[in-house]
Structure formats: structure tokens, C-alpha cells
Amino acid sequence: MGSRAGGRRTGPKCIAIVGPFASGKTTLLEAILARTGAIPRQNPVSSGNTVSDHSPEARAHAMSVEASVATIDFMGESLTFVDCPGSVEFAFEADAVLAASDIAVVVAEADEKKIPALQLIMRKLDDLGVPRILFLNKIDKTAAGVRDTLKMLQPASSAPLLLRQIPLRKDGAVIGSIDLALERAYIWREFAESEIAEIPGDEKAREIEARFSMLETLADHDDLLMEQLLEEKEPPRDEVFDDLSADLRDGSVTPVLIGTAEKGNGVMRLLKTIRHDAPDVEATRKRLGAPDTSAAVVQVMKTIHTAHGGKLSVSRILSGTVADGSELWLSASETAKVSGIYRMLGKDQAKLTTAKAGDTVALGKLDAVKTGQTLTSAKGGMKPLVALEPPQPVYAFSLRPKERKDEVKMSAAIQRLAEEDPSLSLRHNQDSGETVLSGHGEMHLRVTVERLEGKNQIPIEVHPPAVPYRETIRKSATQRGRHKKQSGGHGQFGDVVIDIKPLPRGSGFKFTDTITGGVVPKQYIQSVETGVREYLKSGPLGFPVVDIAVNLSDGSYHAVDSSDMAFQMAARVGMKEGMAQCSPVLLEPIMKVEIATPSETTPKITALVPQRRGQILGFDARPGWPGWDVVEATMPQSEIGDLIIELRSATAGVASYKATFDHMAELTGRLADQVMSASAGKAA
């Protein structure tokens, strides 16, 4: 014991601040900045003047909607903190940040309702292999004991939650903390450094018990410590610190510190723990599988488009040195030149000439670079270290500018927003002609529209995207279609007999001919098929027709007046008159839906599905997710549009779903009438 951690890791560090919505992440960062002198005073989140809340959207909704970067100097070392949004709708923002961070500070509170959200965050850290410290915030407002709180939170963490501090109470109120590693008490002072004190006599027994519990957990990974505990020997303090550092870095434990960020309490102990115990960029480089090279390796964590400075790529320098003007390889054939290096403090930037391994900086004017890319000064580039995979979108609407002249401007603005937020998805719906924007919730897309209207000055109209209804037929019919028109010169003549019949669901469209004797010349048979296909784009109910077979069985032609266009028109006439006899019926898309939800809310979800005309197929435990279920169901696509809003309302904001097309089903009665009426209104 005593050398497992290999000593303190010096050099610049990058720390991601994560946690459930409204747990106090932005408040904690503000407290850190104030205590280290980076800002003159700590501003409350309600003021809208915190370093993280520099966007009008964040201020308007009183929540972080994008990652905010702040670099500080603490005890001679550079620490960069990245405050990540807590809402699940903006969670993807953290993925590229966490991948390149040395450690995460998970801000949590004693709120049982937020445990599923905490579990989502802890699972992400597990997947990425990121060490973490849990900062138990709002400790002054917690009625439960801290160890009872940890028992409540433990199911959210795969690694043991290791209590490093316990609250120091007086007259029922928390006035400070007792550090179990240092065996020292700290009396908190609001927005000021704590006062070091001896552990009060009436707290000593509680401290000894809690410290022994901490050492027992550490002994699970240190045989010598286990022997010392069994022999009732007091382990040397420096060896205890070594175990704490080693177990944090390899993810064996999640140390828990306590405090109240709103008053700046517990912040200094957190900073010192990060400084002493956190791994450095070398460990992060190994975790990402980066090559051991002297060349510069740069991992892009975030993209920002500024009003006056252009595009900035917030990046972690994993190795080597990057100078202003450096050329970096994006791929085997593409390079980009750095035009400006900046140290970040929220929206403020300080220009630098170089950045070295470990630094987190913004690189200017890398126009072709995207979030998540890996850049290098080595000729030919290198394979990406991070694979960003946005979750499937769960909410969408179609949008268009209120003024047609803004269409090109809107398209360019959305592309910039998608660079800043790769979880946004934009597509053009060929059937409806709509521009459809997809994302991870109503607030996610609302913020996007607010940015379009505010930052880019483009008034936008939004509405639910069109559902791809189809129609088919129930009966067969045979119909003659004739197109005859005589005017000066050549006339127009086309005459066909077509057989129309339904096909099994999912068969699509089939065209055949049984023409004999040349009653319809071969060169016009293709024209008949073209006319039929053109008609099927909008059947008698106003929607594309599917699952239908059409056979050309007879007809006639005129040696002079027949033409390609005449037979196309004859086919359309035959289809229009024949389809009316075939009992047309509306079809709606049915989706297969998999809903991930905490087990305690599964009954709410299974009750919700039938209310949306869905059918429960079953539910089971979610593999690898203790306390979660997956509910499988089928549901009409028209009912899924705002499903995520209701799911998250029922599950404290954490449920999600995946939907894939399953089949088409008949829609009749009042609902079908409403669909056709709405379609007719749009056409008018």
C-alpha cells in the first residue's frame, strides 16, 4: 500500500459537471468560479447572469440547454470545467464532452424521484469508462441522514458510493462537514473559506464508525489494508489517500462529497479532491485508445457559431502542442488550419498562442470540422477515437419560414444549429413536401426554433408533421377508360380496358398486360402503366394507393391520333372511374414501439398505451438495467407524435422509446373521416 495511485497527477485537467435536471450543476460551477477568483461574485441561477446561462434560451427557460466551458487556475494548475445540461432532452450534448474529460463531477441530491435520471447519467459514465465523484448537493435541506441517502442513491451506481465526508450538525442544522480521510472538521462560512476545527467530542464516535466503513470499502481492493483493519491497526494517512486516489481512477469506487453549492459550501474540498485524486490527460488518452505519439492529437468536444468570431471548435488537446496557424489533418486527404486559440470562460474568450497536452481550448475557423472528430498534426490523419451515436429522435415537427424569401436563409441556419447540436435531424418529406426537424423532446425543438427566430432573425411556422396515410381497395373491378379529343389537325385517341384488384397487405403495386392481337400497340403499353402510376399518387380518398394490381386486358387505338399522352390519359380515366367501384379504404401506419421506463412506472405506461389506440405486446426487465422495464407495443403513428411528452410526464422525465414501422392497418369511421377532411382542407 502507498504506491497504487502513483502519486498526484499534475497538469491541465478537464472536468465534466453532470447530474439530473435542477440538481445544482450550474450553481456549483458558479460557486467554483467565485471561490477561485475567476468571477468577482457568485450569481444565483435565478438572476440569469451565471457564466453558464449566457444564451437567451437558457435564461428564458431557467435551465442549461448547452454545455458551457470555463477554465480556471487553482493552486497553480489549470482546471477546465464543462457544465453539461441536466435535462434528458439535451443529454447528448454531454457525450462528446465526457469522452474527452478526465473525470466527472456528478451533482445529485437526496431526491428519490431523481434516481432514474441519476441512473441514466451513471450508466453513460460506465459505458465511457469515466471516473466520477458524486457531489451530494443541498445537504442543508436534507432531512434524511447522509448514509440513508447513500443507500437510496446506491442503486443508480454500479460502483460503491464511498462516503468521504459526513455532515457536521448543530441544533439540527448542518454547519459544516467532517472529512473522513483527513479526520478533520470544517465549519462552513457562506461564500467564504471554511474554518478548520477539531472534531467535536459528541461527533467523534460517528466519525470513527463512518471512517471505518470507508476503510472497509477501500480494503476490498487492498489486501494490506484489509490485514491492518483485521489487526485493528491504524493505516497511515498517506496510504489511505493513495487508496482513495487509485480506486477513484480505476472506477472501483465513487467517492461522495457533500455541500451546498448555493452558499459555496463544500466547494474548496471538492476542488482539492479533484486536484489530488483526478487522473490526467494521459489516462484519458489511454482510455480512448489514442496512439502514443509526439504529434498533436485533438478531440473536438463541442461546436459553437459565434456572432462575430465565426465557428469555434471546443477541443481537448490529448497530446502534443497546437499553435495558432497549425495545420491539422481531418482525414487522409483533408486538412484545416487553426485560426485562433482561445481559453474559455463562458461566452468570454482569451486569446492564446499555443495549447499543450491536457488543455481544453476553442480552436477558430475549422469550418469543415464536426463535433466528435479527432484531428492530428500527423500527416494522413488518424481514425476517430470517439463514435458519437445520437439516440433515435422522439419528437418532430415540420417547419417553414413565415416569409418565403427566408427559405434559403432558414436552411443554412438549421445546418449551423445541427453542427452545434448533432442530435438534431433534418429531412425533406418527399410525400408531403415538408421540412421536418426531429429531436429529443418538445423543449429541445422549441429551443431550436427560438434560436432560429432570435439568433438568426427568421420568423418560423411549425406544425405536426404529416402522417404517411395510404389507401387501398377491398374489391375488384374492370373498367374501360377512353380519351378522345378532336381539334384542328391531329386528334387524341386512347382506349384501354383495365382490371383492378386488391393485393395482400404490403405487396405494393403490380402492373401486367394480357393484350393479344395488338389491340394496344406495344409502344403504348408502357404509357398505360405510366398513367396508372400517376393516378395512384392520389386515389379517391386523396392519398397514395398501395397493395393493388392493375392488368391491361383490352383496348383500341387510332393509327393517326393515338399517342403516348393519349394512352396515359385513357389509363387515368379508367383508374378514376374503376377505383370508385373497388370500395377504397384508408390505411394508417402502425409502429412497433419499445418503451424504456423505470419499473415503478410500468403500470402507468401500460395504462397509457391503450389510450392511444395501442396494443400491449408484453413487457420484461430491461437487460443490464436494474429497476427498469421495456414495454413492447404496437401503436398508430398518428398517436406517437407527442407520446414522449406524456411518457416523460409519467416518469419524472426519464422514459424513452424507439419506434419502427410494423405494418399498415385499415382506418375507418370517424377517425378516417377526420383524416380525409383535414387532407381535403389542405388541398383546398
N, C-alpha and C positions, 0 to 999 in steps of 0.2 A: 504494500500500500504506500501511496505517496508519490507515485510517478505514473499512474494510469493516464491522467489527463495530459501529461507532458508540459505542464505549465500554462500560463496565461497566453492567449493568442493576441498579439498586438496588430496594429494596422487598421485601416478603414474597415468598418463593418456595415452591413445593410440589414435592417430590422423591419420586418413587416408587422404592422399592427392590425390584427383581425379580431373578429368577435361578432356575436349576434347584434342585430339592429338595436340601437338605443342602449347599448351596454356601456358606452362612455369612451369609445376609441378616440374620437376627435378631442374630447375633453382631456384625455390622457396625453395626447400629443401636445396640446396647447400647454398643459402643465409642464411637460418636459422642456418645451422651448422657453418657457418663462423661467424655470429653475436654472437653466444653463445660460441664460442671458441672451438667447437668440432673438427674443422679443422682449419689449420693456415690461409687459404685464400679461397675466393670464386672462383672456377674454372668455366669458361664458358662451356656450354654444347658442343660447337664446339671443345673443347680441347680433349674430350673423357676421361677426368680424373675426372669426378664428382663421388661422392660416389655411386650414383645410377647406373651409366654406367660402372659397373665393369665387365660385361661379354663382350667377343669379339663380340657377335652378336649385342648387344646394340650399341657398338662403330661403327660397320660396317654399321649399318642402321640408325645411329643417332636418335634412338628412344628407349624408355624403352620397354623391352619385358618381364619383370617380376617385381613383387613387390620387392622393396628394403627397408630394415628396418634400422632405425638409432635412437638410444636412446641418449638423451642429458639431461644435468642438466640446468635448468633455474630458477633462483631466488629461489634456494633451493628445487625445485621439479623436478621429473623425467618425461620427456615427450618423448614418442616414436612416431616417425613419420614413416608412411609406404607410400612410393611413389608408386602409382599404375599406370600401363600403361594406356595411353590415347586412343590408337587405339582400335576400336571395336573388332578387331581380338583377342586381348589379354584381353578383358574386364572381362572375367570370373575369371581371376586372382584376381580381387578385391572382389569377392563375399564373400569368407571366411574371408577376412581381414575386410571388412565393418561390417560384422555381429558381430565381437568381438571388434570393435572400439567404443570409447565413442562419437566421433564427427568426421565429415568430413570437410576438407577444400576443397571447390570446386574452382579450379582455372579457370577463364574464362577471355575473352577479348571482346572488342566491335567489334565482327565479326559476322554479320548476318548469314553467311554461316555455322557457327558452332552451331547455336541454336538447330537444331535437335540432334546433338551429345550431347549437354548440357542437352537436354530434356531426353535423354536415361539415363544419369547419375542421374539426379534429380528423375526420376521415380524409379530407383533402390533404392535410399535413402528413398523414400516414402515407397516402399514395405518393406524395412527392418526397418523402423522407426528410422533412424539415424539422429540426429540433424546435422545441417550444417551451416557453414559460407561460404559466397561467397567472394573470393578474386579477385577483378577486377584488373587484371594484365595489364601491358604495358600501364598504364594510360597516360604516357608521349607521347605516339604515337597515342592517340585517339583524333580525330578532333571533334567528337560529344560531346555535353555536357553530364555530368555523369547521369543526370536524364533522358535524352533522351535515353541514353544507357540502363538504367534500364527498361524503357518502352519496349525497343526492346527485352530485355532478359526475361522479366516477363512471357511471355507465356511458357517458359521452366520450370517454377517453380510453384508448386501447392500452396506454401505458399508465402505470400507477400515478395518481396525483400525490405528489410528495410535499407535505406542508413544511415550508421553511420558516414561516412566521406565524405567531398566534396573536390575537388582539390583546391589548392591554386595556383593561376596563377600570373605570372609577364611577361609582354610583350608577352602575348600569350602562354608562356611556363609554364608547371606545375613544380612548385618549391617545393611543399610540400602539406600538407593536413590540413584540419580543422576538428577536432573531434567534432561532434555534441553533444555527451554526456558530454564531459569534457569542451566544449566551449573554446577550446584552439587550437592554430595553431602550426604546426610542419614544420620547414624548413628542407627539406631533404639534406643530405650530402652523397655523393656516398660512399658506403661500410663503413659507419660510423653512429653513433647515431645521430638522428635528433636534431635540435636546437629548443627548445621550445620558442614560441613567442606569443605576443598578436595578436589577430585577427585584421588585417588592417582595417582601417575605411571604405575603399571602398568595403570591403568584408562583413561588418557586416550585412547589410540588407539581403544579400544572405544566410548568415549563419542562421539568425533568421527564415527566411522562410523555409529553409531545416530542421532546428531543430523542428519547429512546425509540419511539415509534419511527421517527425519521431515520435513525441509525439502523434499525431493523430492516427497513426497506433497502437502504444502501448496501447492507450486508448480503442481500440476495445476489449481488454481483461482485462481492469482495470476500473471499474466504478468510483472509486475515482479520478483517473487521468482524466477521462472524465469530471467530475464535476469541477475540478480545471481549465481545459482548457476553459470550458464554462464560468467560472467566471473570466477568464483571470488572474489566479493566477499562479505564477512560482512554479512548483513542486520541492521539494528538490532533489538535485543531487543524493544522495544515493538511493532515491526511484526510480529514473529513471534507475539507474544501476540495481536495483533489478528487475524491469520490463524487462529490456533487457535480463538479465540472465534467468529469468523464461520463457519468450517467446521463447528464443533460445532453452532451454532444452526441452520444450514440443512440439517444432516444429511449433509453431504458426507463427513464422517469420523466415526469412533467412537474418541475418544481412549481410550487404555488406561493406567490407573494400576495400581500394584502395591502389595501389602501383606499383612499377616497380621492380620485383624480380631480373632482370638482374643487377640492380645497388644497390640492397639491400634496396631499399626504401619501407617503409611501413611494414617491417618485424617485427620490435620491437612492434608496436601497435598490429599486428596480434598475436604475442606470448602472449602479456599481456591480450588480449581479451580471448584467449584460457585458460590461467591460471585462469582468474577471472570467466568466464562465462560457460566454458565447464562442462558437467556432469562428474561424475566419474564412477568407475567400478561398484558401487552399482546400479546405474541407468541402466547400460548396462546389469548387471546380471538380473535385473527385466525385462528388455525388452526381454531378451532371455528366460525368464521363468525358470531360474536356481533356484534350491531349496535353501532355507535359511539354510545354513549348515556351520559348522566349518571345515568340510572336504575340502581338496583341490579339486577344480573343474578347469579343464584346457581345453581351447578351442584351437584346432590346426588351425592356420591361413595359414600356408604355409609349404611345404616340400622342403628341399634343400639337394642335394647329393654333398658333397664337395670332392675335390681330395684326401685330406689326413685325414680329420676328420670324414669321413663317413656321415651317414644320420643325418640331423638336422631337428627337428620339431619346427618351429617358433610358439610360443604359447602365449596366453593371460591367465594369472592366474586370474580366476574370483573370487575365494575365497580360503581361507586357505593359507598354505605355502607348497612349494615344495622344498625339499632338494636334493642335489646330492646323488644318491643311492636310492631315494624313489621308492616305488613300486606303480604303478598306474594301475587301472583297466580299460581295454578297453571294456569289456563286462562282462556278468555274469560269464564267465569261463576263461577269458584270461587276463593276466596281462603283464606289461612291466616295466623294471627297468630303471630309468633315469641314464644315464652315462654321466654326464657333463651338466652344466647350463651355458649359455653364454649370455652376453649383446652384442647386435649387433650394428655395425656402418658400414653399407655396407658389404663388404666382411671381414672386421676385426671383431674379437671376443675377448671379455674379459671374463675370467672365473669367475663365481660366486659360492658361496657355497649354497645359498638359493635364492628363489624368492617368493615374497609375493603377496597378492591380489593386482591387478592393474598392476603388472609388465608384460612387454612383453619381452620374452626371447626365446632363442633357447635351446631346450632340446635334448641331444645327445643320439644316438643309440637306438631310439624307432623304431626298424625295422618293426614291424607289424602295426605301426600307420599311418593313412592316413590323408591328409588334410580334414578339416571339422569335424573330430571326436571330441567327448567330452570324456575326461578322468577324473577319480576321484580317490582319495585315499580311498573312502568309499567302503567297501567290496561288491562285486557283480556288481559294475559299475552303470551306470545311462543311461537313454535314451538320444539320441543325442539332443543337443539344436539347431543345425543348419542342415537344409536339403539342401544340395548342388545339384542342378539340372542343369547340363550343357545344354545350348541350342543345338538344333539339328545341327550336323555338316553341313557345306555348301560347303566344298571343300575337295577333296580327291585325292590321287594318290597311285599307287602301288609302292612298293619299294623292292629292293633286294640288298644284298651286291655284289660288283663287283667280290669279290672272295668268292667262295662257303664255304670256311673254316670259314668265318666270320658269318655264319647264326645264330649259337647259340649265339655268342657274340652280334650280332645286336638285337636279340630278347630280351636278358637281358638288353641291353642299352635302348631299347624302353620302357621296363617296368619301368625302373628308371625314364625316362623322363615323363611317364604317371603318376607316383607318384608325381612328381613336378608340373605337369600340368594336372589335372584330366579332362580337356576339350578335351584332345587328345583321339581318339578312334582307336583301332587296331583290325582288324578282318582278318580271313583267308577265302578267297573266295573259296568255295568248287568246283564251276564250273570251274573257271579259274586257280585255284592253286595259286593265287596271295596273297601276304600280303598287305592289304590295310590300309593305315593310313588316318584318317579323322580328320578335324579340322575346324577352323572358318575363313579361308581365305588363300590366296596364301602365304602371308608373315608369317602367323602362322606356316604353314608347312615348308616353306623354312627355317625358324629359327630352327625348329626341326631337319631338315636334316643337317644343319650347325653344330648343337650340336653333332649329331651322328658322323659326319666326323671330327670335331675339337676336342671336348672333349673326344670322345671315339675312335678316330683314326680308323673309319670304312668307307672306300670309298663306296658310295651308288649310285645306279642307280635308277632313278624314271621315271615313265611314267603314262599317264592317265589310270585309272582302266578300265578293260573290261566292256562293256555294256552287260547285260544278254539277248542277242538276242535269239529268239526261231524260230522254223519253224513249219509249219502245212501244210495241204493239202486242195485242193479245190474239188477234185473228188474222187470217189470210184473206187476200182479195186479188182479183185480176182486173186490170183497168187499161183501157185504151187511152192513149194521150196523143192528140193531134195538134200540130201547129201549122196553120195555113194563112198566108198573108200575100195579097196580090197588090202590087203597085206598079208604077211605070217601070219597064224593063223586067229584069228577073224578079220572080216572087220568092216566097219562102215556103217550103213544104217539108214536114217531117211527121211520120206516123209510126207509133210504137204500141205494142201490147206488152204490158209488164205484169209479172206475177210477184206479189208481195207476200212474204210470210215471216212469222217470228222465228228467232233462233234462241237457243238456250242462253241464259244469263252469262255475260262475259265473253260471248262469241264475237262481238264486234259487228262488222259488215261484210257481206259476201255478195259478189255480183257474178252472174253467169249468163250465158245465152244458149238458146236451143233453136236458133234460126236455121231454117232449111230453104233451099231453093233460091237463096239470095234475095229474099223479100226486103231485107235490110242489108245493103252492101257492107262488106267487112270494114271499109274505112269509116263507117258511121257508127259501128257498134261501140267503139271507144268513146264517141261523142255522147252516146246514150248513157254510158257509165259516168262520164263527167257530169252530165245533167243531173243524174240521180244523186251523186255525191254532193253536188252543190245544194240540192234541195235538203239533204239530210243535215246540213249545218243548222237548220232551224225548222223543226217539224210543226205539226198543227198546234202543239201546246207552247211553242216558242223556244224550244231547247233542242240541242243536237240529238239526233236519233241514233240509237245503238241497238245491237242484237237483232239485226234484220237481214233477210236475204231477198235480193231482187233478181228476177230472171227475165231476160228479154226473150219472149216466145214468138212474137209475130210483129208485123208492121208492113209498111209500104213506102215507096219513095218516088220521086219525080226526077226524070233524067236531067232536067234543066234547073228546077227550083230547089231541089234538095241540097243541103249544105251541112257542115259541121254544126253551125249555130242553130239551124232549124231542128236538128235532131236533139240537141241539148234542150231546147225549149219544149219540144214534144215530151221528153222524159220528165221534165219538171211538171208539166201539166198532168201527166199520168200519175206521178207521185202525189201531187197535191190532192187530186180527186180520189185516188185509191187509198191514201193513208186515212182519210176521213172514215172509210168503211172498216178500218182494221182495229177499232177500239184502242186508240192511243192512250198510254198511261205514263204518268210521271215517275221517274226513278230518282232516288236520292242516294248519295254515297254514305256507306256505313263504315265506320272506322273501328279497328281493333285498338283498344286503349289499355295501357298498363299504368296504373296509378301507384306511386310510391308514397306511403303515408306512415306516420307513427302508429303503432299497434293500438294505442288507446283511442285513436280517432277513426279506426277502421269501421266501426258501426255507423259513424256519421257519413262516411264515404259510400258505404253500401246502401244507405238510405237515399243518398243524393242521386246516385246513378239512375234509378228508375224514374225520378222526377224529370230527367232529361231524355226520356224515351230510350234509355239504355237498358241493356240486359247483362246482369252479372254472370260471368262465366266461372268465377271462383276466386279465392284469394289464398295466399300462402305467405309464410315468413320470407322476408327479403334476404336472399343469400348474403352472408357476411355482414349483415346489419342487425345486430341485436336490438330488439324493441321496435322493429319496423316490419310492415307487411307490403305486399304487392297485390293490388286488386286488379283482376283482369275482367274486362267487359267489352261489349260492342256498343257503339253509340253513333247516332246520325251526326255527320259532320256539321250540320247546321246547329247542333246543340253544343258543340265543342268550343265555339268562338270565344266565349267568356268563361269557360269552365274553370280556368286557372284561378280566376278571382274568387269563385266560391270554394274551390279546394283550399286555397291558402287562408281564406277566412275561417274555415273549419279546422285548420291545423296550425294555427299560430304562425302562418306564413312559410311553412317548410315543405308542403306536399308538392310533388311534381308529377308530370305524366309524359308518356311517349305515345304517339298515335301513328298508326299505319293504315293505309287503305285496306279494307277487307272485302267488301262486295257492294253491289248496287241492289237496292230494295225498292219495291213499289211504294209510292206515297199517294194516298187517296184522301178524299173527304175535305174537311175544312182547311187543313194544313196545305193540301195541294192547291186548293182554290186561292189561298193567300199567296203562295209562291207564284202562281201564274198571274195573279192580279198585279203583284209587285213588278214582275217582269214586263207585263204589258205597259205598266206606268212608265218604266224606264225607257221602253222603246218609243213611247209617245213623246 
